Amino acid sequence: MTAEELKSARKVKKLTQAGFADWLGVKPRTVIAWENRQNPIPENIARRIQESALKLNPSLPYEVFQEAEKKAAAAGMSLDEWVANLMREAVKQRENLQ
């Protein structure tokens, strides 16, 4: 996960850096360091964020996740990359509406 993807995920969740840090169980300065590319984002943190993005609507049937995997593969991406890309696009669309 890149710094930009992390920031996009935070914005999709509509959280401040402090709120995002609290949700992740880390200190705010850690989130700031990740977003500023001062420290690498640990794999377990990236996975939690990506899994959360897929679970935004827990009522979605399993078939939706299977379809997402197919779309990711067709785009030549891992599911994690594809979800991160969706998050970036959602942030862009929201920013364009404001």
mmCIF file of the C-alpha atoms, coordinates in Angstrom:
data_MODEL
# 
_entry.id   MODEL 
# 
loop_
_atom_site.group_PDB 
_atom_site.id 
_atom_site.type_symbol 
_atom_site.label_atom_id 
_atom_site.label_alt_id 
_atom_site.label_comp_id 
_atom_site.label_asym_id 
_atom_site.label_entity_id 
_atom_site.label_seq_id 
_atom_site.pdbx_PDB_ins_code 
_atom_site.Cartn_x 
_atom_site.Cartn_y 
_atom_site.Cartn_z 
_atom_site.occupancy 
_atom_site.B_iso_or_equiv 
_atom_site.pdbx_formal_charge 
_atom_site.auth_seq_id 
_atom_site.auth_comp_id 
_atom_site.auth_asym_id 
_atom_site.auth_atom_id 
_atom_site.pdbx_PDB_model_num 
ATOM 1  C CA . MET A 1 1  ? 0.000   0.000   0.000   1.00 0.00 ? 1  MET A CA 1 
ATOM 2  C CA . THR A 1 2  ? 1.327   3.420   -0.925  1.00 0.00 ? 2  THR A CA 1 
ATOM 3  C CA . ALA A 1 3  ? 1.099   6.612   1.091   1.00 0.00 ? 3  ALA A CA 1 
ATOM 4  C CA . GLU A 1 4  ? -1.468  7.923   -1.379  1.00 0.00 ? 4  GLU A CA 1 
ATOM 5  C CA . GLU A 1 5  ? -3.607  4.807   -1.016  1.00 0.00 ? 5  GLU A CA 1 
ATOM 6  C CA . LEU A 1 6  ? -3.481  5.100   2.766   1.00 0.00 ? 6  LEU A CA 1 
ATOM 7  C CA . LYS A 1 7  ? -4.554  8.724   2.592   1.00 0.00 ? 7  LYS A CA 1 
ATOM 8  C CA . SER A 1 8  ? -7.334  7.869   0.142   1.00 0.00 ? 8  SER A CA 1 
ATOM 9  C CA . ALA A 1 9  ? -8.592  5.139   2.463   1.00 0.00 ? 9  ALA A CA 1 
ATOM 10 C CA . ARG A 1 10 ? -8.624  7.602   5.367   1.00 0.00 ? 10 ARG A CA 1 
ATOM 11 C CA . LYS A 1 11 ? -10.575 10.120  3.324   1.00 0.00 ? 11 LYS A CA 1 
ATOM 12 C CA . VAL A 1 12 ? -13.087 7.499   2.187   1.00 0.00 ? 12 VAL A CA 1 
ATOM 13 C CA . LYS A 1 13 ? -13.695 6.703   5.848   1.00 0.00 ? 13 LYS A CA 1 
ATOM 14 C CA . LYS A 1 14 ? -14.037 10.472  6.478   1.00 0.00 ? 14 LYS A CA 1 
ATOM 15 C CA . LEU A 1 15 ? -11.531 10.364  9.339   1.00 0.00 ? 15 LEU A CA 1 
ATOM 16 C CA . THR A 1 16 ? -8.900  12.794  10.479  1.00 0.00 ? 16 THR A CA 1 
ATOM 17 C CA . GLN A 1 17 ? -5.363  11.507  10.858  1.00 0.00 ? 17 GLN A CA 1 
ATOM 18 C CA . ALA A 1 18 ? -5.997  11.242  14.613  1.00 0.00 ? 18 ALA A CA 1 
ATOM 19 C CA . GLY A 1 19 ? -9.276  9.395   14.077  1.00 0.00 ? 19 GLY A CA 1 
ATOM 20 C CA . PHE A 1 20 ? -7.676  7.041   11.579  1.00 0.00 ? 20 PHE A CA 1 
ATOM 21 C CA . ALA A 1 21 ? -4.813  6.408   13.993  1.00 0.00 ? 21 ALA A CA 1 
ATOM 22 C CA . ASP A 1 22 ? -7.305  5.588   16.743  1.00 0.00 ? 22 ASP A CA 1 
ATOM 23 C CA . TRP A 1 23 ? -9.167  3.184   14.427  1.00 0.00 ? 23 TRP A CA 1 
ATOM 24 C CA . LEU A 1 24 ? -5.872  1.465   13.536  1.00 0.00 ? 24 LEU A CA 1 
ATOM 25 C CA . GLY A 1 25 ? -4.595  1.419   17.119  1.00 0.00 ? 25 GLY A CA 1 
ATOM 26 C CA . VAL A 1 26 ? -1.526  3.545   16.416  1.00 0.00 ? 26 VAL A CA 1 
ATOM 27 C CA . LYS A 1 27 ? -0.414  7.050   17.346  1.00 0.00 ? 27 LYS A CA 1 
ATOM 28 C CA . PRO A 1 28 ? -1.393  9.993   15.114  1.00 0.00 ? 28 PRO A CA 1 
ATOM 29 C CA . ARG A 1 29 ? 2.259   10.727  14.364  1.00 0.00 ? 29 ARG A CA 1 
ATOM 30 C CA . THR A 1 30 ? 2.550   7.214   12.910  1.00 0.00 ? 30 THR A CA 1 
ATOM 31 C CA . VAL A 1 31 ? -0.223  7.923   10.392  1.00 0.00 ? 31 VAL A CA 1 
ATOM 32 C CA . ILE A 1 32 ? 1.400   11.256  9.562   1.00 0.00 ? 32 ILE A CA 1 
ATOM 33 C CA . ALA A 1 33 ? 4.733   9.507   8.959   1.00 0.00 ? 33 ALA A CA 1 
ATOM 34 C CA . TRP A 1 34 ? 3.083   6.937   6.687   1.00 0.00 ? 34 TRP A CA 1 
ATOM 35 C CA . GLU A 1 35 ? 1.250   9.590   4.681   1.00 0.00 ? 35 GLU A CA 1 
ATOM 36 C CA . ASN A 1 36 ? 4.457   11.613  4.332   1.00 0.00 ? 36 ASN A CA 1 
ATOM 37 C CA . ARG A 1 37 ? 6.381   8.511   3.180   1.00 0.00 ? 37 ARG A CA 1 
ATOM 38 C CA . GLN A 1 38 ? 8.699   8.715   6.182   1.00 0.00 ? 38 GLN A CA 1 
ATOM 39 C CA . ASN A 1 39 ? 7.981   5.120   7.254   1.00 0.00 ? 39 ASN A CA 1 
ATOM 40 C CA . PRO A 1 40 ? 6.763   2.081   5.314   1.00 0.00 ? 40 PRO A CA 1 
ATOM 41 C CA . ILE A 1 41 ? 3.196   0.963   5.931   1.00 0.00 ? 41 ILE A CA 1 
ATOM 42 C CA . PRO A 1 42 ? 3.228   -2.460  7.602   1.00 0.00 ? 42 PRO A CA 1 
ATOM 43 C CA . GLU A 1 43 ? 1.537   -5.270  5.680   1.00 0.00 ? 43 GLU A CA 1 
ATOM 44 C CA . ASN A 1 44 ? -0.889  -6.025  8.533   1.00 0.00 ? 44 ASN A CA 1 
ATOM 45 C CA . ILE A 1 45 ? -2.062  -2.399  8.534   1.00 0.00 ? 45 ILE A CA 1 
ATOM 46 C CA . ALA A 1 46 ? -2.465  -2.356  4.745   1.00 0.00 ? 46 ALA A CA 1 
ATOM 47 C CA . ARG A 1 47 ? -4.428  -5.604  4.861   1.00 0.00 ? 47 ARG A CA 1 
ATOM 48 C CA . ARG A 1 48 ? -6.751  -4.299  7.591   1.00 0.00 ? 48 ARG A CA 1 
ATOM 49 C CA . ILE A 1 49 ? -7.496  -1.163  5.582   1.00 0.00 ? 49 ILE A CA 1 
ATOM 50 C CA . GLN A 1 50 ? -8.129  -3.122  2.391   1.00 0.00 ? 50 GLN A CA 1 
ATOM 51 C CA . GLU A 1 51 ? -10.333 -5.675  4.140   1.00 0.00 ? 51 GLU A CA 1 
ATOM 52 C CA . SER A 1 52 ? -12.296 -2.844  5.700   1.00 0.00 ? 52 SER A CA 1 
ATOM 53 C CA . ALA A 1 53 ? -12.847 -1.330  2.269   1.00 0.00 ? 53 ALA A CA 1 
ATOM 54 C CA . LEU A 1 54 ? -14.355 -4.595  1.066   1.00 0.00 ? 54 LEU A CA 1 
ATOM 55 C CA . LYS A 1 55 ? -16.589 -4.773  4.122   1.00 0.00 ? 55 LYS A CA 1 
ATOM 56 C CA . LEU A 1 56 ? -18.140 -1.318  3.780   1.00 0.00 ? 56 LEU A CA 1 
ATOM 57 C CA . ASN A 1 57 ? -21.401 -3.100  3.025   1.00 0.00 ? 57 ASN A CA 1 
ATOM 58 C CA . PRO A 1 58 ? -21.486 -6.400  4.962   1.00 0.00 ? 58 PRO A CA 1 
ATOM 59 C CA . SER A 1 59 ? -24.780 -7.378  3.336   1.00 0.00 ? 59 SER A CA 1 
ATOM 60 C CA . LEU A 1 60 ? -23.070 -7.875  -0.024  1.00 0.00 ? 60 LEU A CA 1 
ATOM 61 C CA . PRO A 1 61 ? -23.238 -11.507 -1.124  1.00 0.00 ? 61 PRO A CA 1 
ATOM 62 C CA . TYR A 1 62 ? -20.074 -13.532 -1.610  1.00 0.00 ? 62 TYR A CA 1 
ATOM 63 C CA . GLU A 1 63 ? -20.639 -13.404 -5.358  1.00 0.00 ? 63 GLU A CA 1 
ATOM 64 C CA . VAL A 1 64 ? -19.830 -9.683  -5.263  1.00 0.00 ? 64 VAL A CA 1 
ATOM 65 C CA . PHE A 1 65 ? -16.399 -10.469 -3.847  1.00 0.00 ? 65 PHE A CA 1 
ATOM 66 C CA . GLN A 1 66 ? -15.867 -13.146 -6.467  1.00 0.00 ? 66 GLN A CA 1 
ATOM 67 C CA . GLU A 1 67 ? -16.793 -10.629 -9.174  1.00 0.00 ? 67 GLU A CA 1 
ATOM 68 C CA . ALA A 1 68 ? -14.341 -8.142  -7.664  1.00 0.00 ? 68 ALA A CA 1 
ATOM 69 C CA . GLU A 1 69 ? -11.585 -10.758 -7.855  1.00 0.00 ? 69 GLU A CA 1 
ATOM 70 C CA . LYS A 1 70 ? -12.428 -11.376 -11.530 1.00 0.00 ? 70 LYS A CA 1 
ATOM 71 C CA . LYS A 1 71 ? -12.350 -7.657  -12.326 1.00 0.00 ? 71 LYS A CA 1 
ATOM 72 C CA . ALA A 1 72 ? -9.038  -7.271  -10.539 1.00 0.00 ? 72 ALA A CA 1 
ATOM 73 C CA . ALA A 1 73 ? -7.542  -10.157 -12.490 1.00 0.00 ? 73 ALA A CA 1 
ATOM 74 C CA . ALA A 1 74 ? -8.869  -8.730  -15.769 1.00 0.00 ? 74 ALA A CA 1 
ATOM 75 C CA . ALA A 1 75 ? -7.221  -5.417  -14.913 1.00 0.00 ? 75 ALA A CA 1 
ATOM 76 C CA . GLY A 1 76 ? -3.940  -7.202  -14.169 1.00 0.00 ? 76 GLY A CA 1 
ATOM 77 C CA . MET A 1 77 ? -4.097  -6.269  -10.480 1.00 0.00 ? 77 MET A CA 1 
ATOM 78 C CA . SER A 1 78 ? -4.302  -8.072  -7.202  1.00 0.00 ? 78 SER A CA 1 
ATOM 79 C CA . LEU A 1 79 ? -7.578  -7.668  -5.352  1.00 0.00 ? 79 LEU A CA 1 
ATOM 80 C CA . ASP A 1 80 ? -5.795  -5.387  -2.882  1.00 0.00 ? 80 ASP A CA 1 
ATOM 81 C CA . GLU A 1 81 ? -4.524  -3.140  -5.692  1.00 0.00 ? 81 GLU A CA 1 
ATOM 82 C CA . TRP A 1 82 ? -7.932  -3.080  -7.353  1.00 0.00 ? 82 TRP A CA 1 
ATOM 83 C CA . VAL A 1 83 ? -9.676  -2.091  -4.090  1.00 0.00 ? 83 VAL A CA 1 
ATOM 84 C CA . ALA A 1 84 ? -7.088  0.617   -3.449  1.00 0.00 ? 84 ALA A CA 1 
ATOM 85 C CA . ASN A 1 85 ? -7.703  1.934   -6.956  1.00 0.00 ? 85 ASN A CA 1 
ATOM 86 C CA . LEU A 1 86 ? -11.464 2.020   -6.290  1.00 0.00 ? 86 LEU A CA 1 
ATOM 87 C CA . MET A 1 87 ? -10.835 3.980   -3.101  1.00 0.00 ? 87 MET A CA 1 
ATOM 88 C CA . ARG A 1 88 ? -8.694  6.522   -4.954  1.00 0.00 ? 88 ARG A CA 1 
ATOM 89 C CA . GLU A 1 89 ? -11.408 6.951   -7.585  1.00 0.00 ? 89 GLU A CA 1 
ATOM 90 C CA . ALA A 1 90 ? -14.102 7.389   -4.920  1.00 0.00 ? 90 ALA A CA 1 
ATOM 91 C CA . VAL A 1 91 ? -12.067 10.133  -3.248  1.00 0.00 ? 91 VAL A CA 1 
ATOM 92 C CA . LYS A 1 92 ? -11.540 11.889  -6.605  1.00 0.00 ? 92 LYS A CA 1 
ATOM 93 C CA . GLN A 1 93 ? -15.247 11.745  -7.393  1.00 0.00 ? 93 GLN A CA 1 
ATOM 94 C CA . ARG A 1 94 ? -16.185 13.108  -3.969  1.00 0.00 ? 94 ARG A CA 1 
ATOM 95 C CA . GLU A 1 95 ? -13.638 15.924  -4.261  1.00 0.00 ? 95 GLU A CA 1 
ATOM 96 C CA . ASN A 1 96 ? -15.031 16.839  -7.697  1.00 0.00 ? 96 ASN A CA 1 
ATOM 97 C CA . LEU A 1 97 ? -18.533 17.104  -6.239  1.00 0.00 ? 97 LEU A CA 1 
ATOM 98 C CA . GLN A 1 98 ? -17.455 19.548  -3.540  1.00 0.00 ? 98 GLN A CA 1 
# 
